[in-house]
């Protein structure tokens, strides 16, 4: 028990105090036998679910190589987080013997994982504990890419680190890189092993080496954690196919159509082109739940062993040096008959429980939620104790809407109403992602502006695939359904902004869009290659595995020619890159752009977006004004009368006279330091 090392006993005392508190019945819990955590107190007699009290079982796995300081660190975090984990676990799974035992094993797994955690990662844990807002810095800049398409393999990514530093990256998201089926992998989102890198990209040892080198260069690594489903080639799925009862319980497998039919009464189809409904039939006649694609089997989180197993996969990745996990498809985790099986309370409890596990064993690891749902529901996933980061799909969609309509009212409303999120969290703002663009605004919001949401989506879909007269965009429809009018949009930033169509204002649109994500607060995220104006790649049509998925049009391979021109401002690539680099440098030097606080500023012109970024300590602010019109637009003197007569435009470094109003050229934006 290592008592000779002078353990403080905090671990034991804290857990037993919690166990004692939980002896009182919970509301609605009358008749229960008390909290399952009572098992951990050495003096408690209720140990029928395990042969040893939990404290003894965890302490027994302390290694001779584990220092007192390391163990005390674990004890402190265990005392702080395990009560929350236990409460969530019981809310999800009840307090039967199986749930109690899985929770005990989970605690042991966490303690082992902490002891496995490399020393340099523990140093990062300690440092970030003293600077918990590190990811809210105005120097944060994200980039995202597919390893194979951008650099060939992991060694190619390492070779691009000098460029990442040139660009100013501090955050690199490598798209799914784990073992996946050779065909039909959904871009890597059908995972066959969470502990093996796709051999074409490298090895897990190479990934750990890469993370270390990135850290040395001030870059945090982000990877996807696809935890709603696995591929049908995963070892667990293969065992389930053979009838192994342990692994059959990892998935939603039914002998006939009775339960699938019942669930499908209320569950929507996500990719009907791949398969109708939410289930596919196996060769032996059984049916398995596949929300997305037929080769992606949904995990059964009603089974506590699934939670514990996936927590182990998560901690393994954390110990390879991963800083942020993109939590994929968070809305779909929990299934409940008679519901949509989306955004259910248990989905939040599961993520919070994963969060608690990581606070114990990998305390600096962050979660980033991927929830392309109603704006109200997106915000529900954002919390220090759930997902500290979240994509901002609403802002992304409304940037494109504003460019198409030349009207900023919807975007302005969203910044005023939906930008503020929980303390200790941040948006990840982006112009576009690897995925399609969906129009996720709330119909009730835009109705207040006299806009019909259904009609507006139809307009945007037509505009961005060049089915609207005068459109500058060259997007490609994704999941186009003429019967329902549903459609999403694929394409690169430059092609969507008009560069492919040779529109003379395309470059200004690209810069305008990026200026918003760089100045609204949070972590700006670039799809790498867009900073040099890469265009759509129609070669995807010649690849059988990609031809039916238009999202590949926006996933070009490394645009070597454009990168070679990046420092020549007479080229399109150089004009975009040099101007964008100026914005990135300016943001990094502007303290007001740290954090996420934003104050609305009504420019009194439907073409001009306005907002303020106040300094954290008051006394200074930056006012942003951005013209989304194809014509010059004026912000009246009266509108600017509350500002100083003269203000410095941080974008150009020039002083602007505001007392007579401000005339903005087409797609011009200014970052005005005032106060």
N, C-alpha and C positions, 0 to 999 in steps of 0.2 A: 504493500500500500504506500510505499515511499514516505512513511511518516517520519523517517529519520532525516528527511530533507527539510523539515521545518515548515510544512505546509501551514498556511494561515487558517485553514478551515473555513474560508469564506464560501467556497463551493458548497460544502456540506451544510453550513448554517443557513445560507441563502435558500437552498432548495428545501430544506426542512421547514423553514419559516413559511415558504410558499405553500408547502403541503398542508401545514396547519391551517393557513388561511382558507384553503380550499375545502376544509372539512365542512364548512357551512354550505347548505344547498344553494344552487344557482336558481335564479328565477326560471320557472319552467322545468326545473330539474328535480322536482320532488320525487322521492322514491329511488333516486340513484344511490349507489353505494358510496358516494364520495368521489373526489377527484382522483383520476388515475395516477397523478403525480405523487400521491401519498406513498406509492410503492418505493419512491426513492429514499424515503427517510429510514435510516437504519433501525429506528425504534418501532417502526410501524409493522404490524403483524399481517397486513393485507398483501401478501406476496404470492398469491396463488398463480399469477400470470407469468411469473419469472422465478428462477431459482435463487437469484441474488437481488438485493435492492439495487436500483439503478446507480446510485452513487458508488457502490462497491464495484459494479460492473464497469463503469467508466474509469474509475481510479485504477482498476486492475490492468488496464491496457496502457497505462503510462509507461513509457520506455525509459531505460536507464540513461539514454542519451538526451532525454528531455530535461532542460534546465528548470530550476525552480521558477525563474522569471517567466519562462515560456508557459509553464503550467499555471502559474498565478494569472497570467494574461488570459488563458483559456477559462479559468474559473470565473474571472470577473465578467467576461462576456456571457458565459453560460448562465450566471446568476441574473444578468440583465435581460437575456433573450429567451431562455428556455421557458419561463412562464408563459410568454406570448405564444411560443411554438406549441406548447402543450394545449393551451386554450384553443388555438386554431385547429389543432389536430383533433381535439375532441369534438369541436363544432362540426368538422367535416366527417369524421369517422366514428363518432361515438366513443364509448369507453369499454368496449368488449375486449376479451383477451387478445385477439389478433391485433387490434389497433394499439393496445398497450405495449405488446411485444415489438411491433414495428417501430413505435416511437422510441422504445429503449434501444433498439438496434440502430436507429437513426442517430441518437445521441452518441453512441459508441463510434459510429462512422464519422461523425463530425470531429470527435476528439482525435481519432486516427488521422483524419485529413489534415487537421491543424499540425499534428506532429510531422506529417509528410511535407508540409508547406516549406518551400525553400526560404532560406534566411533573408535573401534580398527582397522577397515578396513580403515577409513579415515587417521588414524595415519600411516598405511602402505603406503597409497597413498602419504602422505607428505614425508616420508622417502625415498621412491623410486624415487620421483621427484628430490631429491638431489643426488641420485646414480643410474642414469638411466641405467648404464651398469651392474647392479647387477647380471643379468642372464648370463653374460659373464665371471664370475669368474672361476678360475681353481678348485674351490671347488665344483662346480655344478656337481651333479651326479643324473641321472634320473633312475627311475624304473617304470615298467608298468605291470599291472596284471588285470585279471578279479576278481572282488570282491568275487563272489561265489566260483570260482575254486581255488583261492589262500587262502581265509580266511573264507569262509562261508557267512559272512555278514559284515556290517559296524563295528559292535562291534569286530568282528574278526580282521579286519584291525587295529583297535585301539590297540588290543592286540599285534600286530606285530610291533608297533612303536619302541620298544627297539631293535628289529632286524634291522629295517631300519636304526637306528642310528649306530648300529654296522657295517653295510655295508657302511655307509657314504652317504646315500641318502639325497638329498636336494630338490627333485622334484619327486612327486609321481603321476603317471597317472593311474587313475582308469577307466577301460574300461566302456562302456555304462552301466549305473546303473539306468536309469530312467524306468518308467513304459513302458512295451512293451508287445506285444502279448505273450501268454504262449507258443504257437508254432509259428514257422516261424518268429522269430524276427531278423534274420540276426545277431545273436550275440549281440542283444540289439540296433542295428542300425535302427530299425523300432520303432520310439518313439511314444508312445501313450499319454504321457504328459511330458512336460519339467519341471513341478513343482511338480511332484510326483516321489519319489523313488520307484523302484520295491519293493513291500511289502516283498518279500522273502529276501531282502537285508537290509531293515530298513525303516526309514522315513526321510523326509527332515530335520526335527529337529535333527536327529542323524547325518545327513551329515554335518550340520552346526557345531555341537559339534565336529565332527571329524576334520573339517578344522581348528578349533581353536586349538585343541590339536596338530595337525600337525605343525601349525605355532609356537607353543610354543617349538617345537622340531626342528625348523629350516627347515621344509619341506613345500614346496609349493605344492598346490593341482592342478592337471590338470584333466579336464573332457572333454568329447566329446560334441561338439555342432553340432548336426546333423540338418543342416539348409537347405539342398537341398530338403528334403522330410520328411513326417511323415508316421507313420503306417496307415493302412486303418481302424484301431480301434480308432484313435485319435478323440476327440469330434468334431473337425472341419470336418474331413472326414465323420463322421456319419451324421452330419448336411447336408453336401453336398449331401450325398446319398438320403436324404429326399427331396431334391430340394430346400433347403434354398438358395436363390440367393446370400446372403452375403458370404456364405461359399463355394458355387459352384465357386465363384470367387477366392478362395484360391488355387484352383488346376486347372490343364489343363484338362478339361472335355469337350468332344465333342459329339454331338448327333449321329454322324455316322462316317464312315471311310474316309470322304473326306480330312479333315485336317490331321489326323494321317498318311494317305498314303502320303500326300505331305511332311510332316516332315521326314518321314522315307526314302525318296529318298536320304537324305544326312546324316542321323544320324546312327551311328554304333550301333550294338547290344553289350551290355556289358555282360549280362549273358544269352546267348541263351538257355542254358539248363533249365532255369526257365521259360522263355517265349520268343518267337521270336519277334523281333522288339522292340519298345519302349512303346507300349500301351497294356493294357489289357481291355477286355470288362467287364462291370458291369452287374449285373443281370437284370437291366432294359434296357439293350441294348446300353447304352452310353459307351464311351471309355475314359479312363483316362491314363495320361502319367505316366509311371513307368520305369524310366531309369534302375534301378537295379533289384529289385524283384517285383513280382506282388502285394505284400502287402505293398510296399513303394510308396506312391503317391508323385510325384514331386510338390513342391510348386510353385505358379505362381507369380514370383517377378515382373511381369509387373503391378501388382496390388499394389499400394503404401501402402494399408492397411496391406498387408502381411509383407512388410518391417517393418512397425511400430510395428506390433504385435510380430514379431520375435525379434526385438530390445528389446521389453519389456521382453521377455523370457530370453534374454541374460543378461539384467541388473538384473533380479531376481536372476540368478545363481551367478552373480558377488557378489551380496549382501549376498549370503550364505557363502562367503569366498573363492570362487574359484579364483585362481591366473592366470591360463592359460586356454584358450579354444582351444581345437583342432578343427579346422574348417574343417569339413568333406566334402569331395567331392566338393571342391571349384570350380573345372573346369566346373561343370555342371549347375551352378545357372541360367544362362540366356539362353532362347530359341529364336532363330531367324530363320525364314523360309529360306531355301536355304543354311544353314550352317550346320556344324557338331554339333552345339549347345554345343561346348566345348571351354573353354578358350577365350570366347568373351570379348571384352572390358568392356561391362556392368557388367560382373562377377567381374572384378577388381573394378569398381566403387561401386558396392554393398558392397564389403568387406571394401573398404575405407570409405564408409558412415557409416557402422557399427563401424569401428574404431573411427570415429569422435564422434559418440554417446557415446562410452565408454570413450573417453578422457574427455568428459564433466561430466559424471555421475559416472564413475568407473575408474579413470585415471591410476591406476596401473595394470589393467587387460591387459594381453598379448594375442595375437592370434598366433596360430601355424597352418600353412597351411598343408593340406594333399592333395598333387597333384602328382599323379603317372603318369606323362606325360613326354613329351620330355624335356630334360634338359634345353633348352632355355626357355620353358614355365614355368618350376618350378621357375626359378629365377625371373620371372615377378611378382610373388606373394609376393616377399620378400622385404619389405620396412618398415621403421618405421611407415609410415602412412597407411600400409596395414597389412601385417602379419610380426611381428617382429621375429618370429621363423618359421623354416620350416624343415620338415623331409628332409633327404638327401638320397633319394632312389638310386641315381646314385652311390654314394660311397659304399653303402651297396651291391648293385648288383655286383660291380666290385671287392669288397673284395672276394666274392664267386667265381667270374670268375678267379681271380688270384690264388686262392687255387686249383681250378680244373685244370688250365693250367700250373701252376707254373711259369707264365709269368706276370710281373707287368706292362707291357707297357700301357695297357688301363687305369689302375688305376693311374699310374703316369701322363698320359696325362690329366686325369680328374682333378687331384689335381692342375696341372699347369694351366689348362684352365678354370675350372668351380668351383673352390673352393671359390674364392673371391666373396663376396656379399656386399650389401649396408651397409654403416656405421650404427651402432646402431641396428644391427640384428645378428642372430646367427643360424647356422645349429643345428639341432638335429640329431646326428650321432648314428647309431644303426647297430648291426650285423644282427638282424632279428626282425620282429614285430609279432603281432598277426595274420597278414595277410599273403598272399602268397608272394613269391619273383617273381617279374617280371623283365625281362631284359631290363631296360629302357635306355640303352646307345644309343647315336646318331649314326646311321649308317654312317653318313658323317664323324664323328670323327674317328671311327675305320677303315674306308676305307683308311685313311692316313697312317695307320699302316699295310696295306696290308691284312686286315681282312674283310671278307664278313659278314655283320651283321646278315643276315638271317641264314646262315650256322652256325655261331657261336651260335646263340640262340638255334638251333636244337641240337648242341653238348652239350650245357649246360643243356638243358632239359633232354637229355639222360643220361648225367653224374650224375645229382643229383637225379635221380630216379633209379639209378643202372641198367641202360640199356646200359652202356658203359663198356667194359671190363677193369678191373682194378680199377673201381670206388670205393672210400671209402664211398660214401654218401648213405644215406638211406632216401631220401626224398620221398614224395608222390605227384603224379601229380594233379594239380588243373585245371579244365576247359581244359582238354586235348582234342585237336581237331586234329586227325590224318590227316584229309583232308587238313587243312591249315598249320599244323605244329605248331600251337599256343599252348602254354602250360605255366603254371606257377608252382611254386614249393612250397609245404608245408612241414614243419618239424621244429623240435627244432634245436638249434645250435649244440648240441652234436651229434644228429643223422646225421645231414648234414655234420659234420666234421669228422665222422668216428667212434665215440665211440660205436654206436650201432653195427657196423660191427667189433668191437674189433681191429680196426687198431691201431698199436702201437704209431702212431704219432698224434692221434686224440686230445689228451689233449693239445699238443703244438699248433695245429691248432686253437683250441678254444681260447687259450691265445693270439696267434698272431692276430686273427681277432679282439679281444677286445682291443688289444694294439693300433690298428689303430684308433678306434673310441675314445679312451681315449686321443690320442695325436695330432689329427689333428685340434682341435679347435672347440668350440661350446659346446653343452650340450651332453655328452654321455648318452645313454639310454639303460638300460638292461631290457630284458624281464625276469621278476623275476622267478627264478627257473633255468634259464640258468647258473647262477653263481655257481650252484652246479651240473651242468651237467645233467639236466633232459632229458630223452629220449622221443621219440615219444609215443603218447598215442593212440593205435589202438582200444581202447574201444569205440571210437566215432562211429564205425561201428554198435555197438549194440544199439545206441540211435536213434530212428527214425527221430527226428528233426535234427540230425547231420550227419546221414549216407551218405547223398548225397553231403556233403560239406567237402572236405578233409582238409580244413584249421583247423578243430578241432583236427587233429592229432598233431598239434603244440601248442595246448592249454591244456596241462595236468592239472590235479588237483595238489594241493600242494604236492610236493615230500618230505614227512616227513622223509623218510629213508635217502635220500640224505642230507637233512639239518642236520640230527643228526650226520652225518659223516663229516660235513664241516670243523672241526678243526683237522681232522686226515689226514695228507698229504699222508698216505699210501693208501688211497682210491681215486678213481677217483674224487668223489665229493670234498674231502678234498684237493686234488692236485690242482683242478681248483680254488676252493674258496680261499685257502691261497695265491696262486700266484696272483690271481686277486685282492685280498685285498691289496697286496703289491703294485700293479700298481696304484690302486685308491689312496692309501696314498701318493705314490710318486707324482702323478699328483697334489694332493692337496697342496703339499709342493713345487711345481715347478712353480714359477711366470710366466715363459715363456709360460706355457700352458694356460694362461688366454687369452681371446679374440679369434680372429679367424685368425689372420695374419699367413700366411704360405708362405715360400719361397722354390721353387723347389731345389732339390739337385740330380743331375744325378749320380747314383752309377756306371754307365757304365757296368751294368750287368742286363740283362733282368729278372733275378730271384730276384733281390734285389730292394726293394722300398726305396727311399730316399727323405727326405724333412727336412727343417729347421723351427724351431719355434723361431723367434727372440723375445727378451724381448721388452716390450712396450717402454722402455726408452733407448734402444740400449745398447751396451756394453756387452751383453751376449746373448747366443742362445743355443738351444738344437737341435742337429742333430739326426734325427731318421733314422736308417737303419734297414730294415726288410727283412729277407730271406724267400721267399714263396716256395722255392724248397724243395724236399724231400732229397736233398743232401747238403753237405757243400758247401758254395759258398764264393768266395773271392772278396773283394773290394780292388782294387789295390792301392798301395802306392801313385802312381801319382794322382789318383782320390782324395785321402785324403790329398794331399800335402798342400792344403790351410788351413788345420786345425792344431791345436797345435799337437806336437809330442805325447803328452799324454793327454787323456781326461777321465773324470769320467763318467762311465756308471751308470746312476741313477737307473736302474733296479736292478742291483746286488750290487751297492755300491763299485765296484772295478774300479781301474784305468787301462785303456787299452793303450798299445803302438800302435800308429797309423802309425809311420814312416815307418814301413815295410809292410803296408797294414793290412787288417782286415779279418780274416777268421770267417765266421758266420756258426754255426751249422745249421742243417735242422730246419727251422721254428724259428730260433733264431732272436730276435730283440734287439737293443740297443738304449738307449736314452742318447746320449753323450752331456754333458755340455761342451761347448767351449766358450772361451772369458770371 
